[in-house]
Amino acid sequence: MIEQLSYLLIILVPFGLIILSIICLLRSFKMASRSENEKYFHDPITKSRKQFPSLKDSYSKYLSVIIPAYKEVDRLPVMMKDTMDYLEQRQTKDSSFTYELIIVDDGSPDKTSEIALKFSAQYGTDIVRVLTLDANRGKGGAVRMGVLSARGQWILFADADGATKFSDFTKVEKGALAAIKNNDVVVCGSRRHLEQESVSQRSAFRTLLMYVFHFEVWLFAVKSIRDTQCGFKLFSRQAAQKIFTQMHVERWAFDVELLYIAEKLKIPIVEVDVNWQEIPGSKLDPFTASLQMGIDILAIWFRYITGIWTINHIKN
């Protein structure tokens, strides 16, 4: 019986690896180039179009906040209030604290861009700019397009649902300043301290998905961070230049790829606990997203390990 099982494993394991390799190769990560329209933002006050700067340019703001938004008509205004309250209060105390917000409408079929442009009209386009993508790219694609258009010395992306209190930027910033090395650092807001609480509130199936996902991320990609998926991450401008110019993944697993690249480039990565709460209105189906992310993580590992994708070690 044991001998028969051994023969079965000898047959099945290589077959399974072949099937897995085929799946990883067939998974498409075709990234559309930036269209001419996506290079500009609309100024609702002057009724004119103005060109976004490049991440390659020198910074002209202290902080850029990138807000990826897809069908966020209801949740975006609440998040913006929380964000602007913090930013305005901090600037009142410190006039050298300059900032911008880039709301990236990820091809929403609703009035997300219209709502976002109201903030541009209210605060001016030096403070709030709206990047409307021609078609839905995915959260990773929206974040990447926003980062490539940022003016900040520091670049933060924050989810439009406002699940993380924006005042936690202070903690994340402190972690960045303590860990920065040769102008490189990535700081990940983290919900790891809430894990046990979430386990007690989730179904057994969703808890299983969470643990399987964490193990897969650790095994195939990121070793240094427990919570790779929290939508509150801060980058030094130089680290953002090194990471976002080399990315391939535009959907939900983009966090894993960016942290994988950061680890391979030996960029310091810090995990800082943040206040986080579940916000109703998520567009994410747990099972479908977990399945897609699982395949994407394997594909990320496979393509880098086989040299299909390479990481350019950019000098400081």
C-alpha positions in Angstrom: 0.0 0.0 0.0 2.8 2.5 0.9 4.7 1.5 -2.2 1.6 2.2 -4.3 1.1 5.6 -2.7 4.7 6.4 -3.4 4.3 5.6 -7.0 1.1 7.7 -7.1 2.9 10.7 -5.6 5.8 10.3 -8.0 3.3 10.6 -10.9 1.0 13.3 -9.4 3.6 15.8 -8.0 5.3 16.5 -11.4 2.0 16.5 -13.1 0.7 19.1 -10.5 3.8 21.2 -11.0 3.3 21.2 -14.8 -0.3 22.3 -14.4 0.7 25.0 -11.9 3.4 26.3 -14.3 0.9 26.4 -17.2 -1.6 28.4 -15.0 1.1 30.8 -14.0 2.2 31.3 -17.6 -1.3 31.8 -18.9 -2.2 34.3 -16.3 -2.3 37.6 -18.2 -0.7 40.7 -16.6 -0.9 42.9 -19.7 -0.5 46.5 -18.5 -2.0 49.1 -20.8 0.2 52.1 -21.5 -0.8 55.5 -20.2 -3.1 57.2 -22.6 -2.8 60.8 -23.7 -5.9 61.7 -21.8 -4.6 60.1 -18.6 -1.6 62.4 -18.6 -3.8 65.4 -17.7 -6.1 66.6 -14.9 -9.1 68.9 -15.3 -9.2 72.2 -13.5 -12.8 72.9 -12.7 -12.1 76.5 -11.9 -10.4 77.6 -15.1 -12.1 74.9 -17.2 -8.7 73.9 -18.5 -6.6 70.8 -18.8 -3.2 70.7 -17.1 -0.5 68.0 -17.4 0.5 65.9 -14.4 4.2 66.0 -13.4 6.4 62.9 -13.4 7.7 60.9 -10.5 11.1 61.4 -12.0 10.9 65.1 -11.3 12.1 66.7 -8.0 9.5 66.8 -5.3 7.7 70.1 -4.6 5.3 69.0 -1.8 6.1 67.3 1.5 3.3 64.7 1.1 1.3 63.2 -1.7 -1.8 61.2 -0.8 -3.0 58.8 -3.5 -6.6 57.7 -3.2 -7.7 54.9 -5.6 -11.4 55.1 -6.1 -13.8 52.8 -7.9 -17.6 53.5 -7.5 -16.9 55.5 -4.4 -19.7 58.1 -4.6 -20.9 57.4 -1.1 -17.7 56.6 0.8 -15.2 59.1 -0.7 -16.7 62.3 0.8 -16.5 60.8 4.3 -12.9 59.8 3.8 -12.0 63.2 2.3 -13.4 65.0 5.4 -11.3 62.9 7.7 -8.2 63.4 5.6 -8.6 67.1 5.1 -9.3 67.7 8.8 -5.9 66.2 9.6 -4.0 67.8 6.8 -5.4 71.3 7.4 -4.9 71.1 11.1 -1.3 70.0 10.7 -0.5 72.8 8.2 -2.0 75.3 10.6 0.6 74.2 13.2 3.4 73.8 10.7 3.4 76.0 7.6 6.2 74.0 6.0 3.9 70.9 5.8 2.7 71.0 2.2 0.5 68.4 0.6 -1.6 67.3 -2.3 -4.2 64.6 -2.9 -4.6 62.7 -6.1 -7.9 61.0 -6.4 -7.6 58.3 -9.1 -11.0 57.3 -10.5 -10.4 53.7 -11.7 -12.9 53.8 -14.6 -15.9 54.1 -12.4 -19.3 53.8 -14.2 -20.9 56.2 -11.7 -20.2 59.8 -10.7 -17.0 59.2 -8.7 -15.0 61.7 -10.9 -17.8 64.2 -10.6 -17.7 64.0 -6.8 -13.9 64.1 -6.8 -13.9 67.2 -9.0 -16.0 69.0 -6.4 -13.1 68.7 -4.0 -10.8 70.1 -6.7 -13.1 73.1 -7.1 -13.3 73.5 -3.3 -9.6 73.3 -2.5 -8.0 74.1 -5.8 -6.0 71.9 -8.1 -2.7 72.6 -6.2 -4.3 70.7 -3.3 -6.7 68.2 -5.0 -6.2 66.7 -8.4 -8.4 64.1 -10.1 -6.9 61.5 -12.5 -9.7 59.8 -14.4 -8.6 56.5 -16.0 -10.0 55.6 -19.4 -10.9 52.1 -18.2 -10.8 50.0 -15.0 -7.2 48.8 -14.3 -7.7 47.5 -10.8 -6.7 49.0 -7.5 -3.0 48.4 -8.1 -3.1 50.1 -11.5 -4.9 53.1 -10.0 -2.4 53.4 -7.2 0.5 53.1 -9.6 -0.9 55.8 -12.0 -1.4 58.1 -9.0 2.1 57.5 -7.7 3.7 58.2 -11.1 1.9 61.6 -11.0 2.9 62.6 -7.5 4.9 65.7 -6.4 5.6 64.6 -2.8 8.8 63.9 -0.9 6.6 61.3 0.8 3.9 59.3 -1.0 1.1 57.7 0.8 -1.7 55.6 -0.7 -4.9 55.4 1.3 -8.1 53.5 0.5 -11.2 55.6 -0.4 -13.3 53.8 2.2 -11.5 55.5 5.1 -11.1 52.3 7.0 -7.9 53.6 8.4 -8.1 56.8 10.4 -6.0 59.3 8.6 -4.5 60.7 11.8 -2.5 57.5 11.9 -0.3 59.0 9.3 1.6 60.5 12.2 2.6 57.1 13.4 3.4 55.8 10.0 5.5 58.9 9.3 7.4 58.4 12.6 8.2 54.8 11.6 9.5 56.0 8.2 11.8 58.6 9.6 13.2 56.1 12.1 13.9 53.4 9.5 14.9 55.4 6.4 18.2 54.4 4.9 19.9 56.1 1.9 16.5 57.8 1.2 14.7 54.5 0.9 11.9 53.2 3.1 8.5 51.6 2.9 6.1 51.7 5.8 3.0 49.4 5.9 0.0 50.3 8.0 -0.9 47.0 9.7 -4.0 45.3 11.2 -2.0 42.4 12.7 -2.9 43.5 16.2 -6.6 43.0 15.2 -6.2 39.5 13.9 -7.4 37.6 16.9 -10.5 39.8 17.1 -11.2 39.3 13.5 -10.9 35.6 13.8 -13.5 35.5 16.5 -15.9 37.5 14.3 -15.4 35.7 11.0 -16.8 32.5 9.7 -14.5 29.4 9.8 -14.3 29.5 6.0 -13.1 33.1 5.9 -10.6 32.5 8.7 -9.2 29.5 6.8 -8.9 31.7 3.6 -7.0 34.3 5.7 -4.5 31.8 7.1 -4.0 30.1 3.7 -3.3 33.5 2.1 -0.9 34.5 4.8 1.0 31.2 4.4 1.1 31.5 0.6 2.4 35.1 0.8 5.1 34.1 3.3 6.1 31.0 1.3 6.3 32.5 -2.2 6.8 36.2 -1.8 7.1 38.5 1.3 8.8 37.3 4.5 9.1 40.5 6.5 5.5 41.8 6.7 2.5 40.1 8.3 -0.3 42.3 6.9 0.5 43.0 3.2 -3.0 44.1 2.2 -3.8 47.0 4.4 -4.5 50.0 2.2 -2.3 52.5 4.0 1.3 52.5 2.9 3.9 55.2 2.9 6.9 55.4 0.6 9.9 57.7 0.3 10.0 59.3 -3.1 13.1 57.4 -4.1 11.7 54.1 -2.9 8.5 54.7 -5.0 10.7 55.5 -8.0 12.5 52.1 -7.6 9.3 50.1 -7.0 6.4 51.5 -9.0 8.4 51.8 -12.3 9.0 48.0 -12.2 5.6 46.7 -11.4 3.5 44.3 -13.5 0.4 43.5 -11.3 -2.6 45.9 -11.4 -5.2 43.9 -9.4 -5.5 42.9 -5.8 -2.1 41.2 -5.4 -0.2 44.4 -6.4 0.7 44.9 -2.7 2.5 41.6 -2.6 4.5 42.4 -5.7 5.6 45.8 -4.6 6.8 44.4 -1.2 8.5 41.5 -3.0 10.4 44.1 -5.1 11.2 46.2 -2.1 12.6 43.1 -0.3 14.7 42.1 -3.3 16.1 45.7 -3.5 16.8 45.6 0.3 14.7 48.7 0.9 13.9 48.9 4.6 10.3 47.8 5.3 8.5 48.7 8.5 5.1 47.5 9.8 3.2 50.0 12.0 -0.1 49.1 13.7 -3.0 51.4 12.7 -6.6 52.0 13.8 -8.8 50.2 11.3 -12.5 49.3 11.0 -14.6 47.5 8.5 -16.6 50.0 6.3 -19.8 48.8 4.6 -19.8 49.0 0.8 -16.8 46.8 -0.2 -16.7 45.7 -3.8 -14.6 42.7 -2.9 -16.0 39.1 -2.9 -13.8 37.2 -0.4 -13.7 33.9 -2.2 -13.2 35.2 -5.7 -10.6 37.7 -4.6 -8.7 35.0 -2.5 -8.7 32.7 -5.5 -7.4 35.4 -7.9 -4.8 36.6 -5.4 -3.7 33.0 -4.8 -3.1 32.5 -8.5 -1.4 35.9 -8.9 1.0 35.3 -6.0 2.1 32.0 -7.5 2.4 33.7 -10.9 4.5 36.6 -9.4 6.9 34.1 -7.7 7.1 31.9 -10.9 7.8 34.8 -13.3 10.5 36.3 -11.1 12.1 33.0 -10.2 12.3 31.9 -13.8 13.6 35.3 -15.0 10.5 36.2 -17.1 10.3 39.3 -15.0 13.5 40.9 -13.6 14.2 43.5 -11.0 16.5 46.4 -11.9 18.7 47.3 -9.0 18.6 51.1 -9.5 21.5 52.9 -7.9 20.8 55.8 -5.4 
